[in-house]
Amino acid sequence: MKKILLLLLICAFLNGFASEIKKITVTIENNMEGAPITLGIPFPKGELHSTNNIRLLNSKGNEILCQTTEVSTWEPADDSIKWVWVFFFSEGESTYTLEYGSDIVPKRPDERIVSTNNMRPRGGIKVNTGPLSFSLNKLGNGFLDEVYLDSNQDGKFSNNELIASSPEDNRGTFLDLLDDSGIDISKAVINEVFREKGSGPMHAIFRVEGTYVYGRADNNISPFTIRLHAYAGKTYVKVLHTMTYTGIPDKHKRQKGEHANIATQNKEILSEDTADDPGWTQPNDQIAACGLQLKYHLQESAEVSMPLFEENWDAMSLTQKIEKLGATKKVSLLQRGPKRNSGESARSLFTGESKKENSANASSANKSSFKATVTQGKEIVTESQRAKGWINVSDGTRGISVGIKNFLEEYPKGIEVDPNSKMLKGNIWPLENGPMNFARKDTEMDGQMLGNFAQGITKTTEFLYYFHTNQTDAVIDQKMDYVLNSPVAHALPEWYTSSRVYGNMAPYSDKYLEFENGLQYKYEWWAFNQRKQPWYGMFDYGDGKTYFFKDKWFQWTNNEPTVDFMLWTNFMRTGNADYYHMAQAMSRHTMDVDNIHWPKKRSYLGQINDAIDFWDFEDEPESTPYLGIGRRHANEHWHALLSAHVWIQGWIASYYISADHRALEVAKMTGDTYLKRIWGEHDLRGRRLYLSVLNLVELYDATKLDKYKKELDERVDLMLMFQKEQGGNLLLDRYGYSQTYVVQGLYKYYQLTGEERIKKALLKHANWVRDVPPLNHEMESYLASIHPLLIGYEFSGQHAFLEEALARAEMLKVKKLSKNSSEFDSVESYNEALLKVSNLPKSDKRFTNWEINQGLRVFGWTHAYNIPYLLYWLDHKEQKITK
């Protein structure tokens, strides 16, 4: 008996050391069985130390295979894991459980991707997913060179199972330019291929870096990137293609020097008084066509099918019909939309200097110009307003389908099947649409500049290629929806907020509904206008307009102040997949269009054994000093730059949450520009300093690279030094609205380092804004001070800070609308209803830019980065957290 009792005591003692299995509920919105899912999920500090201790259970409690990747840690403060990517294939149910604990050992897959990546001069990549094999050669044609489908399922790939190959003449991918000399046909050259982070046995990602070269010496070479996603056991490949426009956009007379807003010296400054130069409005290099193409190897008796929608382009509920055609002549699907016309500038409107008719809003005629056209040969077969965005070509035995995401929203788009050349082409910019012209519409000052910075714009387009054994249209449609209507996985909102990866936020609830209305109504208003205006187009989608004045919208936002992060935050707080898609679109737009990407000197890798390789690299032209800087809000995306107008916080969130590798790539490009300090001391003062700390702390947190930490430390030291000279205020009075940059940047820095001096600085700043409220930009600055007051309350426990924050926030409360967002039938009626429930004061000036009916720009300073944190402390009034 004693031995039994002793044994029981020993077992109880050992069980005390056994790890606790913890559980996280995961939900997939718009779930589709078999869809490839990547879940980006955070963990609180100290909670998880290895991704080898995670497993995934389905709704029945059975373990399913998953692939996990450590993305970021809490270092240097703690070596535990901060963000993880979990990849899996969805099942029929939408609910899953993620389990973690030190005793958990997940199942390992038997079926896995096999690949080689040999970047010798005559090398390339070869990938075998099981039923699919493809190759991409360094001396090949720029895209998939050979694709084999294991049609007889014998585990081998014979010659007669070749289903697709690249066209000849280096035209697997193309970006053709048009100027006065006609079209210059591009040729694609592959430079390098890399395996991306997150690659593993179930899901592998290859980054292909290449260059478009041209026949005429006056056309600059153009870099491109292709990211290929391959999946174990699957016969589809996701492709993300990034093109870069390197042309000369117009014919204005080039002057020597720099614009004053972005000058790196003061000896040669460009005159902005060149409005009489007609060349500003005359196009030079235009995009003629861009896309990807494969040669299909099917029998002659092929059939083509594609879905179109029967309703108007903006219908909330859509019914699709499948159009079927014999592939006897070239079949083309083309999605067009309204012509680009951004209207007059906000400056001319407010000053009354221009009497031109505004066309910033799409008129009824403009809206109805959305048109999806199916042609066979030269004959129009059918038309509707909207196509879904995929085409399938099949011979009754095998087939290939290609789909393009945001087919309508990122118009123009096109897909074509040519039986004569056996070519299947996915058009990012279709030749049939006519060229993309980057010349200015007029010579009005825009964003305080008369410039054109279109050179260096990029655009990323997402495709799905599905190689199959004559599947039904229903099966093909489901596969296409993996990308075209992609499912979204997320944890409960409480998990994201309790992780504290972005500080002390509250999840959405009805508890403080008037405050939540102040947030949610604005996001719903933005989404409503994005659809109804519409804010669509290849270089526009994702962004939205800034000012609503006299019932018209003006000026693209271009992400100020980190609008995409507002949307990512709202997705985490609500679990609403609509905000995931809006955030992803805004992040992709701003990292591509609202940034300078070229000229960019490549990084030297030394993959060639010959020593001359380095000296050839040294002779390459240097990068532009403006690489990685952002574009200013203006009437057109490429009209203005500013020395402090780039926000990477949302890009990093996109990297964490959606596993967008390009987001981190562009963020590092911006971070590297900070290291150069091209604006001297100007770069280290005022708003530029505050925003750089926010950007660099996010970048360092994601990369843990010492070069960013060193730069960050020096800038934080400067900020704290200036505080001593400013009476405790961390900001110059001129930039009171920058409160959110300062407190978010320094708070994260404190999370990572635990430095007591940062805590003291933030507390001292909270005292300052409590006693000396900032009003330099009226409500923009005054309401932005709510967040610093909440930090003061967190670090001191003094209720005076919370009471003052609540007093200032009182005007943020919004009464309930008479009906839901979806029930309004016009922008005008929605606007009128919003103004009736608002509690915000009017400006003494002509125009109130923080009002509830405006865009998301000023909203970041007044609401988005204050209310979620205020609601947290309303629920934790007695809690003092300083870790």
ZAVO-144880 format. One line per 10 residues: number of its first residue (from 1); their letters; for each residue x negated, y negated, z negated of C-alpha. Coordinates in steps of 0.05 Angstrom, whole numbers. Layout:
// ZAVO-144880
NUM) A) X,Y,Z ~ ...
//
This chain:
// ZAVO-144880
1) MKKILLLLLI) 0,0,0 ~ -57,-47,-17 ~ -89,-31,49 ~ -25,-48,86 ~ -18,-114,49 ~ -90,-130,63 ~ -80,-115,136 ~ -18,-159,138 ~ -57,-216,105 ~ -114,-208,156
11) CAFLNGFASE) -64,-210,214 ~ -30,-271,186 ~ -98,-304,177 ~ -118,-289,248 ~ -51,-312,275 ~ -65,-379,243 ~ -122,-387,292 ~ -81,-364,353 ~ -64,-419,401 ~ 6,-446,406
21) IKKITVTIEN) 37,-438,475 ~ 66,-505,495 ~ 119,-516,548 ~ 135,-571,598 ~ 200,-571,638 ~ 189,-584,712 ~ 245,-603,761 ~ 243,-606,837 ~ 289,-657,869 ~ 315,-637,938
31) NMEGAPITLG) 287,-567,927 ~ 278,-521,987 ~ 257,-449,978 ~ 186,-437,1000 ~ 166,-510,1002 ~ 93,-525,984 ~ 95,-567,921 ~ 40,-608,888 ~ 57,-634,819 ~ 12,-688,790
41) IPFPKGELHS) 21,-686,715 ~ -13,-723,657 ~ -33,-695,589 ~ -41,-734,524 ~ -110,-744,495 ~ -137,-680,462 ~ -80,-636,488 ~ -113,-595,544 ~ -185,-576,555 ~ -183,-528,615
51) TNNIRLLNSK) -139,-519,676 ~ -153,-444,668 ~ -103,-445,611 ~ -42,-464,652 ~ 11,-419,682 ~ 79,-431,716 ~ 144,-395,703 ~ 206,-394,746 ~ 277,-405,720 ~ 281,-331,700
61) GNEILCQTTE) 218,-336,658 ~ 174,-297,706 ~ 105,-322,722 ~ 93,-346,793 ~ 27,-361,826 ~ 0,-432,821 ~ -65,-467,836 ~ -90,-519,786 ~ -141,-575,794 ~ -172,-620,741
71) VSTWEPADDS) -164,-691,769 ~ -186,-736,712 ~ -206,-734,638 ~ -201,-780,578 ~ -276,-790,579 ~ -316,-824,551 ~ -270,-827,491 ~ -251,-754,494 ~ -269,-695,539 ~ -198,-669,545
81) IKWVWVFFFS) -161,-669,611 ~ -118,-729,630 ~ -88,-711,698 ~ -77,-644,732 ~ -51,-623,801 ~ -9,-560,800 ~ 4,-530,869 ~ 56,-475,881 ~ 109,-452,930 ~ 179,-467,906
91) EGESTYTLEY) 232,-413,894 ~ 307,-417,901 ~ 318,-452,834 ~ 299,-524,819 ~ 275,-515,747 ~ 208,-487,725 ~ 167,-484,661 ~ 93,-503,657 ~ 60,-467,599 ~ -9,-484,571
101) GSDIVPKRPD) -51,-460,513 ~ -121,-432,500 ~ -97,-360,501 ~ -61,-366,568 ~ -93,-331,627 ~ -55,-344,692 ~ -47,-294,748 ~ -96,-298,806 ~ -71,-294,878 ~ -86,-233,920
111) ERIVSTNNMR) -70,-270,984 ~ -119,-327,996 ~ -144,-375,1049 ~ -211,-356,1080 ~ -250,-413,1112 ~ -319,-434,1135 ~ -344,-505,1143 ~ -409,-509,1182 ~ -428,-580,1202 ~ -489,-562,1244
121) PRGGIKVNTG) -490,-600,1310 ~ -453,-542,1343 ~ -414,-521,1282 ~ -343,-532,1259 ~ -290,-504,1213 ~ -253,-438,1218 ~ -192,-425,1174 ~ -153,-361,1164 ~ -88,-366,1123 ~ -70,-293,1135
131) PLSFSLNKLG) -18,-298,1191 ~ -51,-360,1223 ~ -122,-376,1245 ~ -147,-442,1272 ~ -213,-475,1288 ~ -238,-546,1297 ~ -306,-553,1330 ~ -355,-610,1321 ~ -366,-610,1396 ~ -293,-597,1410
141) NGFLDEVYLD) -236,-642,1432 ~ -219,-678,1367 ~ -162,-636,1339 ~ -145,-562,1332 ~ -187,-527,1385 ~ -157,-458,1379 ~ -96,-433,1341 ~ -79,-358,1336 ~ -14,-330,1308 ~ -14,-258,1283
151) SNQDGKFSNN) 50,-242,1321 ~ 47,-166,1311 ~ 27,-174,1238 ~ -32,-126,1243 ~ -79,-172,1205 ~ -121,-186,1267 ~ -123,-241,1319 ~ -129,-217,1390 ~ -138,-259,1453 ~ -65,-253,1472
161) ELIASSPEDN) -45,-283,1405 ~ -74,-350,1423 ~ -14,-397,1415 ~ -46,-466,1421 ~ -111,-499,1440 ~ -138,-569,1450 ~ -134,-606,1516 ~ -199,-620,1552 ~ -238,-685,1558 ~ -239,-698,1482
171) RGTFLDLLDD) -166,-717,1481 ~ -139,-675,1423 ~ -127,-741,1389 ~ -127,-808,1424 ~ -122,-883,1412 ~ -118,-918,1480 ~ -127,-993,1486 ~ -97,-1042,1536 ~ -127,-1109,1556 ~ -130,-1151,1620
181) SGIDISKAVI) -172,-1097,1652 ~ -119,-1044,1642 ~ -116,-983,1596 ~ -182,-957,1568 ~ -173,-883,1554 ~ -206,-860,1489 ~ -247,-797,1477 ~ -251,-766,1408 ~ -317,-745,1375 ~ -319,-706,1310
191) NEVFREKGSG) -373,-729,1262 ~ -362,-691,1197 ~ -313,-645,1162 ~ -307,-642,1086 ~ -267,-599,1037 ~ -225,-644,993 ~ -214,-639,918 ~ -154,-594,904 ~ -175,-541,954 ~ -169,-469,929
201) PMHAIFRVEG) -143,-400,947 ~ -71,-421,959 ~ -80,-491,989 ~ -140,-519,1024 ~ -151,-590,1049 ~ -201,-610,1103 ~ -220,-682,1117 ~ -242,-692,1189 ~ -279,-756,1204 ~ -286,-776,1276
211) TYVYGRADNN) -294,-833,1325 ~ -256,-856,1386 ~ -304,-880,1441 ~ -285,-920,1503 ~ -307,-926,1575 ~ -313,-1002,1575 ~ -367,-1037,1535 ~ -321,-1092,1512 ~ -280,-1043,1470 ~ -307,-1026,1401
221) ISPFTIRLHA) -311,-955,1377 ~ -257,-937,1328 ~ -262,-889,1268 ~ -206,-840,1253 ~ -192,-790,1197 ~ -151,-726,1200 ~ -133,-688,1136 ~ -111,-617,1149 ~ -72,-579,1096 ~ -71,-504,1103
231) YAGKTYVKVL) -30,-456,1061 ~ -42,-383,1043 ~ 5,-336,1077 ~ 38,-392,1118 ~ 38,-410,1191 ~ 47,-484,1185 ~ -5,-539,1177 ~ 7,-609,1149 ~ -34,-663,1183 ~ -46,-735,1160
241) HTMTYTGIPD) -77,-778,1215 ~ -108,-846,1200 ~ -124,-892,1259 ~ -162,-958,1255 ~ -150,-1017,1301 ~ -218,-1047,1318 ~ -197,-1090,1377 ~ -200,-1166,1387 ~ -127,-1184,1373 ~ -121,-1249,1412
251) KHKRQKGEHA) -157,-1299,1458 ~ -168,-1358,1412 ~ -236,-1392,1417 ~ -282,-1360,1365 ~ -316,-1410,1319 ~ -378,-1398,1277 ~ -365,-1397,1203 ~ -316,-1372,1150 ~ -248,-1393,1124 ~ -252,-1433,1060
261) NIATQNKEIL) -206,-1384,1023 ~ -256,-1327,1033 ~ -322,-1364,1044 ~ -386,-1330,1022 ~ -424,-1396,1033 ~ -410,-1470,1043 ~ -453,-1488,1103 ~ -406,-1465,1158 ~ -332,-1470,1143 ~ -280,-1459,1197
271) SEDTADDPGW) -231,-1514,1214 ~ -158,-1494,1204 ~ -139,-1549,1253 ~ -138,-1508,1317 ~ -64,-1502,1328 ~ -72,-1531,1398 ~ -112,-1469,1420 ~ -64,-1428,1463 ~ -107,-1366,1454 ~ -77,-1353,1385
281) TQPNDQIAAC) -12,-1329,1418 ~ -44,-1293,1476 ~ -57,-1218,1464 ~ -125,-1188,1479 ~ -135,-1116,1458 ~ -69,-1080,1447 ~ -53,-1010,1426 ~ -28,-974,1488 ~ -17,-905,1458 ~ -39,-863,1398
291) GLQLKYHLQE) -26,-792,1378 ~ -44,-719,1373 ~ -35,-665,1426 ~ -41,-590,1435 ~ -37,-545,1496 ~ 14,-491,1482 ~ 6,-419,1506 ~ 77,-394,1516 ~ 113,-360,1573 ~ 141,-401,1631
301) SAEVSMPLFE) 214,-393,1609 ~ 208,-439,1549 ~ 265,-477,1516 ~ 261,-543,1478 ~ 306,-562,1419 ~ 310,-623,1374 ~ 360,-652,1324 ~ 393,-721,1331 ~ 440,-754,1282 ~ 511,-772,1304
311) ENWDAMSLTQ) 522,-831,1257 ~ 493,-901,1258 ~ 420,-908,1239 ~ 436,-935,1169 ~ 490,-884,1149 ~ 481,-856,1079 ~ 507,-788,1100 ~ 482,-758,1164 ~ 506,-702,1210 ~ 456,-673,1257
321) KIEKLGATKK) 467,-639,1324 ~ 415,-597,1360 ~ 400,-615,1432 ~ 374,-557,1474 ~ 340,-564,1541 ~ 303,-518,1588 ~ 229,-537,1594 ~ 230,-544,1670 ~ 210,-617,1669 ~ 177,-661,1617
331) VSLLQRGPKR) 222,-670,1556 ~ 212,-733,1515 ~ 242,-757,1449 ~ 230,-831,1436 ~ 252,-870,1374 ~ 254,-945,1384 ~ 275,-1002,1339 ~ 281,-1077,1335 ~ 226,-1119,1366 ~ 176,-1148,1318
341) NSGESARSLF) 195,-1218,1297 ~ 180,-1242,1227 ~ 211,-1311,1233 ~ 186,-1377,1207 ~ 140,-1382,1147 ~ 164,-1394,1076 ~ 121,-1457,1074 ~ 157,-1489,1133 ~ 224,-1471,1104 ~ 210,-1500,1035
351) TGESKKENSA) 178,-1563,1062 ~ 230,-1574,1116 ~ 175,-1583,1168 ~ 204,-1532,1217 ~ 272,-1533,1249 ~ 264,-1468,1285 ~ 318,-1416,1278 ~ 298,-1363,1228 ~ 299,-1292,1252 ~ 268,-1260,1190
361) NASSANKSSF) 332,-1221,1181 ~ 354,-1171,1232 ~ 416,-1197,1267 ~ 473,-1150,1283 ~ 445,-1143,1353 ~ 376,-1130,1326 ~ 401,-1076,1278 ~ 438,-1040,1333 ~ 375,-1037,1375 ~ 354,-974,1339
371) KATVTQGKEI) 356,-922,1394 ~ 334,-849,1400 ~ 329,-828,1472 ~ 320,-758,1500 ~ 296,-755,1572 ~ 282,-698,1619 ~ 238,-719,1676 ~ 264,-789,1691 ~ 335,-775,1671 ~ 365,-796,1604
381) VTESQRAKGW) 399,-734,1576 ~ 427,-763,1512 ~ 421,-822,1465 ~ 437,-836,1393 ~ 413,-888,1343 ~ 370,-841,1303 ~ 330,-777,1313 ~ 308,-733,1256 ~ 237,-729,1283 ~ 220,-658,1305
391) INVSDGTRGI) 217,-618,1370 ~ 210,-543,1379 ~ 186,-508,1442 ~ 197,-433,1445 ~ 194,-378,1498 ~ 240,-328,1462 ~ 181,-293,1429 ~ 138,-347,1399 ~ 144,-422,1388 ~ 112,-486,1362
401) SVGIKNFLEE) 148,-541,1325 ~ 121,-610,1309 ~ 153,-661,1263 ~ 133,-732,1244 ~ 152,-762,1176 ~ 190,-828,1175 ~ 207,-821,1248 ~ 257,-878,1244 ~ 226,-920,1189 ~ 157,-923,1222
411) YPKGIEVDPN) 182,-933,1293 ~ 163,-929,1349 ~ 151,-854,1348 ~ 156,-800,1400 ~ 146,-726,1415 ~ 142,-696,1484 ~ 136,-628,1517 ~ 105,-625,1587 ~ 113,-557,1621 ~ 66,-576,1678
421) SKMLKGNIWP) 6,-588,1633 ~ 34,-544,1577 ~ 22,-603,1530 ~ 58,-616,1464 ~ 45,-688,1443 ~ 62,-723,1378 ~ 61,-798,1389 ~ 42,-844,1333 ~ 51,-902,1382 ~ 85,-878,1446
431) LENGPMNFAR) 60,-905,1512 ~ 132,-911,1536 ~ 148,-961,1482 ~ 101,-1013,1510 ~ 38,-1039,1476 ~ 28,-1062,1404 ~ 9,-1136,1407 ~ -28,-1166,1348 ~ -30,-1238,1374 ~ 5,-1292,1332
441) KDTEMDGQML) 76,-1311,1349 ~ 60,-1384,1336 ~ 6,-1428,1305 ~ 42,-1447,1241 ~ -2,-1444,1179 ~ 16,-1380,1144 ~ -10,-1360,1075 ~ -47,-1428,1077 ~ -89,-1405,1136 ~ -90,-1406,1211
451) GNFAQGITKT) -124,-1339,1223 ~ -116,-1270,1252 ~ -146,-1212,1212 ~ -113,-1154,1249 ~ -181,-1123,1264 ~ -192,-1069,1212 ~ -120,-1050,1200 ~ -107,-976,1192 ~ -45,-932,1193 ~ -34,-862,1167
461) TEFLYYFHTN) 19,-817,1198 ~ 42,-750,1170 ~ 57,-690,1215 ~ 77,-617,1205 ~ 58,-565,1257 ~ 95,-499,1252 ~ 72,-438,1293 ~ 124,-383,1291 ~ 154,-320,1322 ~ 216,-350,1354
471) QTDAVIDQKM) 251,-373,1290 ~ 321,-401,1290 ~ 334,-476,1291 ~ 359,-471,1219 ~ 293,-439,1196 ~ 253,-490,1235 ~ 294,-547,1207 ~ 279,-523,1136 ~ 205,-518,1150 ~ 204,-588,1180
481) DYVLNSPVAH) 239,-615,1118 ~ 179,-594,1076 ~ 148,-659,1104 ~ 204,-698,1137 ~ 250,-694,1075 ~ 199,-672,1025 ~ 218,-645,956 ~ 192,-681,895 ~ 170,-645,831 ~ 167,-681,764
491) ALPEWYTSSR) 166,-669,690 ~ 216,-701,643 ~ 208,-777,637 ~ 192,-768,563 ~ 131,-727,582 ~ 100,-781,625 ~ 113,-836,574 ~ 91,-796,513 ~ 25,-779,548 ~ 7,-853,540
501) VYGNMAPYSD) -35,-852,603 ~ -5,-920,618 ~ 3,-943,546 ~ 66,-944,504 ~ 124,-942,553 ~ 195,-919,538 ~ 230,-871,584 ~ 295,-894,615 ~ 356,-890,570 ~ 424,-925,561
511) KYLEFENGLQ) 405,-947,491 ~ 385,-1018,511 ~ 426,-1022,575 ~ 422,-1097,586 ~ 346,-1094,587 ~ 348,-1033,633 ~ 396,-1069,679 ~ 344,-1123,686 ~ 297,-1071,714 ~ 341,-1022,752
521) YKYEWWAFNQ) 384,-1074,787 ~ 323,-1106,817 ~ 294,-1040,843 ~ 362,-1022,871 ~ 367,-1090,905 ~ 299,-1080,936 ~ 318,-1011,962 ~ 385,-1038,989 ~ 350,-1092,1029 ~ 296,-1045,1054
531) RKQPWYGMFD) 351,-1004,1086 ~ 399,-1060,1107 ~ 352,-1113,1134 ~ 316,-1067,1155 ~ 244,-1072,1132 ~ 220,-1019,1180 ~ 166,-1011,1233 ~ 99,-977,1240 ~ 60,-1033,1206 ~ 116,-1057,1160
541) YGDGKTYFFK) 149,-997,1127 ~ 138,-992,1053 ~ 132,-1066,1043 ~ 189,-1115,1033 ~ 202,-1190,1034 ~ 186,-1237,977 ~ 235,-1296,977 ~ 310,-1298,987 ~ 329,-1369,1005 ~ 394,-1393,1037
551) DKWFQWTNNE) 415,-1321,1047 ~ 352,-1304,1086 ~ 288,-1266,1069 ~ 218,-1293,1080 ~ 146,-1271,1074 ~ 118,-1201,1066 ~ 98,-1185,995 ~ 33,-1147,1011 ~ 35,-1114,943 ~ 27,-1173,897
561) PTVDFMLWTN) 25,-1159,838 ~ 14,-1084,846 ~ 86,-1072,869 ~ 72,-999,886 ~ 53,-987,813 ~ 119,-1017,790 ~ 154,-965,833 ~ 109,-908,808 ~ 124,-930,737 ~ 199,-929,749
571) FMRTGNADYY) 193,-859,780 ~ 158,-835,717 ~ 209,-869,671 ~ 270,-844,708 ~ 252,-781,747 ~ 289,-810,806 ~ 257,-783,870 ~ 280,-845,909 ~ 227,-885,872 ~ 174,-832,887
581) HMAQAMSRHT) 186,-841,961 ~ 189,-917,956 ~ 125,-919,915 ~ 89,-872,962 ~ 110,-913,1023 ~ 88,-978,990 ~ 21,-948,968 ~ 7,-921,1038 ~ 27,-987,1070 ~ -15,-1031,1026
591) MDVDNIHWPK) -77,-986,1026 ~ -73,-982,1103 ~ -45,-1047,1130 ~ -59,-1097,1073 ~ -133,-1084,1070 ~ -196,-1093,1113 ~ -226,-1026,1135 ~ -273,-1044,1192 ~ -329,-1056,1211 ~ -353,-1003,1163
601) KRSYLGQIND) -421,-970,1164 ~ -417,-895,1152 ~ -448,-864,1090 ~ -513,-826,1103 ~ -507,-753,1084 ~ -570,-721,1114 ~ -534,-661,1144 ~ -580,-663,1205 ~ -650,-633,1194 ~ -686,-681,1241
611) AIDFWDFEDE) -715,-741,1204 ~ -696,-788,1261 ~ -624,-780,1238 ~ -636,-829,1181 ~ -670,-881,1224 ~ -613,-878,1273 ~ -566,-889,1215 ~ -607,-949,1192 ~ -599,-981,1260 ~ -523,-979,1257
621) PESTPYLGIG) -487,-1047,1247 ~ -474,-1067,1175 ~ -404,-1069,1146 ~ -363,-1132,1143 ~ -372,-1167,1076 ~ -296,-1167,1070 ~ -290,-1091,1070 ~ -238,-1071,1019 ~ -208,-1139,1004 ~ -133,-1149,1009
631) RRHANEHWHA) -87,-1191,1051 ~ -47,-1248,1022 ~ 29,-1249,1022 ~ 48,-1284,1087 ~ 97,-1283,1145 ~ 54,-1231,1180 ~ 10,-1179,1146 ~ -53,-1199,1183 ~ -49,-1275,1180 ~ -83,-1291,1114
641) LLSAHVWIQG) -136,-1265,1065 ~ -153,-1289,995 ~ -211,-1276,948 ~ -167,-1242,895 ~ -111,-1206,930 ~ -120,-1131,924 ~ -88,-1083,873 ~ -112,-1011,868 ~ -73,-990,805 ~ -16,-963,847
651) WIASYYISAD) -63,-927,894 ~ -95,-891,836 ~ -26,-873,810 ~ -10,-846,880 ~ -74,-805,877 ~ -54,-776,809 ~ 20,-764,822 ~ 24,-746,896 ~ -48,-721,907 ~ -60,-773,962
661) HRALEVAKMT) -135,-767,974 ~ -136,-829,1018 ~ -113,-871,960 ~ -177,-858,921 ~ -218,-866,984 ~ -192,-937,997 ~ -196,-954,923 ~ -270,-937,923 ~ -280,-981,984 ~ -250,-1039,945
671) GDTYLKRIWG) -291,-1022,883 ~ -356,-1022,924 ~ -340,-1092,948 ~ -335,-1115,876 ~ -406,-1090,866 ~ -432,-1136,921 ~ -403,-1199,889 ~ -398,-1233,956 ~ -366,-1296,926 ~ -420,-1308,874
681) EHDLRGRRLY) -395,-1337,808 ~ -327,-1350,840 ~ -318,-1275,840 ~ -328,-1274,764 ~ -280,-1329,743 ~ -206,-1338,735 ~ -155,-1292,767 ~ -210,-1256,805 ~ -242,-1235,740 ~ -178,-1212,707
691) LSVLNLVELY) -154,-1172,767 ~ -223,-1141,778 ~ -223,-1114,707 ~ -155,-1081,718 ~ -178,-1051,784 ~ -246,-1028,761 ~ -221,-995,697 ~ -171,-954,738 ~ -225,-936,789 ~ -275,-917,735
701) DATKLDKYKK) -222,-875,700 ~ -209,-837,764 ~ -281,-827,785 ~ -324,-831,721 ~ -379,-861,765 ~ -431,-901,727 ~ -436,-955,780 ~ -364,-976,767 ~ -372,-972,691 ~ -433,-1017,694
711) ELDERVDLML) -396,-1069,735 ~ -335,-1063,691 ~ -375,-1072,627 ~ -407,-1136,653 ~ -340,-1165,673 ~ -308,-1147,606 ~ -367,-1181,571 ~ -354,-1243,612 ~ -281,-1244,595 ~ -295,-1238,520
721) MFQKEQGGNL) -348,-1292,524 ~ -300,-1340,558 ~ -248,-1325,504 ~ -293,-1357,452 ~ -295,-1420,494 ~ -219,-1420,505 ~ -196,-1420,432 ~ -178,-1347,432 ~ -142,-1347,499 ~ -168,-1293,546
731) LLDRYGYSQT) -143,-1333,606 ~ -153,-1401,636 ~ -89,-1440,629 ~ -84,-1444,704 ~ -71,-1368,708 ~ -20,-1356,654 ~ 18,-1306,697 ~ -44,-1261,697 ~ -27,-1237,626 ~ -8,-1169,653
741) YVVQGLYKYY) -76,-1159,688 ~ -113,-1177,625 ~ -74,-1135,575 ~ -67,-1074,620 ~ -140,-1075,640 ~ -169,-1087,570 ~ -119,-1039,537 ~ -141,-982,583 ~ -213,-1001,572 ~ -200,-995,497
751) QLTGEERIKK) -166,-927,507 ~ -228,-902,544 ~ -282,-932,499 ~ -250,-944,431 ~ -291,-1008,424 ~ -267,-1048,364 ~ -286,-1114,397 ~ -233,-1102,451 ~ -179,-1091,399 ~ -199,-1155,364
761) ALLKHANWVR) -200,-1194,429 ~ -130,-1171,447 ~ -104,-1187,378 ~ -135,-1256,380 ~ -104,-1267,448 ~ -36,-1245,421 ~ -41,-1298,367 ~ -57,-1351,420 ~ 2,-1336,466 ~ 49,-1332,406
771) DVPPLNHEME) 29,-1401,382 ~ 14,-1434,449 ~ 64,-1404,500 ~ 38,-1408,572 ~ 83,-1448,617 ~ 37,-1468,675 ~ 79,-1426,724 ~ 143,-1435,684 ~ 177,-1368,671 ~ 124,-1329,710
781) SYLASIHPLL) 73,-1345,656 ~ 120,-1350,596 ~ 152,-1282,606 ~ 86,-1249,625 ~ 64,-1263,553 ~ 113,-1212,525 ~ 65,-1154,537 ~ 6,-1188,499 ~ 53,-1200,441 ~ 71,-1126,439
791) IGYEFSGQHA) -3,-1108,438 ~ -11,-1155,380 ~ 46,-1119,344 ~ 15,-1051,358 ~ -53,-1071,332 ~ -30,-1111,271 ~ 38,-1085,251 ~ 60,-1157,240 ~ 134,-1164,258 ~ 124,-1236,279
801) FLEEALARAE) 95,-1212,344 ~ 154,-1166,359 ~ 204,-1219,339 ~ 172,-1270,386 ~ 170,-1219,443 ~ 244,-1205,433 ~ 261,-1279,431 ~ 226,-1290,497 ~ 257,-1228,527 ~ 328,-1248,511
811) MLKVKKLSKN) 336,-1281,579 ~ 316,-1216,613 ~ 382,-1183,593 ~ 430,-1170,650 ~ 505,-1155,644 ~ 536,-1097,680 ~ 552,-1104,754 ~ 624,-1095,776 ~ 604,-1036,821 ~ 545,-992,840
821) SSEFDSVESY) 491,-1012,889 ~ 516,-963,942 ~ 585,-994,940 ~ 564,-1062,966 ~ 576,-1071,1040 ~ 532,-1132,1053 ~ 470,-1168,1028 ~ 511,-1231,1016 ~ 564,-1199,971 ~ 510,-1161,932
831) NEALLKVSNL) 470,-1225,922 ~ 531,-1262,896 ~ 547,-1207,846 ~ 475,-1204,821 ~ 472,-1279,807 ~ 536,-1274,766 ~ 507,-1224,716 ~ 437,-1255,710 ~ 415,-1291,647 ~ 352,-1323,675
841) PKSDKRFTNW) 342,-1399,673 ~ 335,-1440,736 ~ 271,-1475,755 ~ 265,-1550,752 ~ 239,-1545,823 ~ 278,-1535,887 ~ 273,-1460,885 ~ 273,-1407,829 ~ 226,-1352,850 ~ 238,-1308,789
851) EINQGLRVFG) 313,-1302,798 ~ 346,-1234,801 ~ 360,-1239,876 ~ 287,-1248,895 ~ 236,-1194,915 ~ 189,-1155,871 ~ 130,-1204,871 ~ 144,-1249,812 ~ 184,-1192,780 ~ 119,-1158,762
861) WTHAYNIPYL) 99,-1214,716 ~ 168,-1227,686 ~ 200,-1158,679 ~ 164,-1096,706 ~ 104,-1097,659 ~ 142,-1122,598 ~ 209,-1087,590 ~ 185,-1014,589 ~ 136,-1032,533 ~ 186,-1074,495
871) LYWLDHKEQK) 236,-1017,494 ~ 183,-971,466 ~ 171,-1016,407 ~ 245,-1027,395 ~ 247,-951,383 ~ 183,-951,341 ~ 189,-1014,300 ~ 154,-985,239 ~ 101,-945,277 ~ 31,-972,283
881) ITK) -12,-938,336 ~ -83,-962,345 ~ -118,-901,376
//
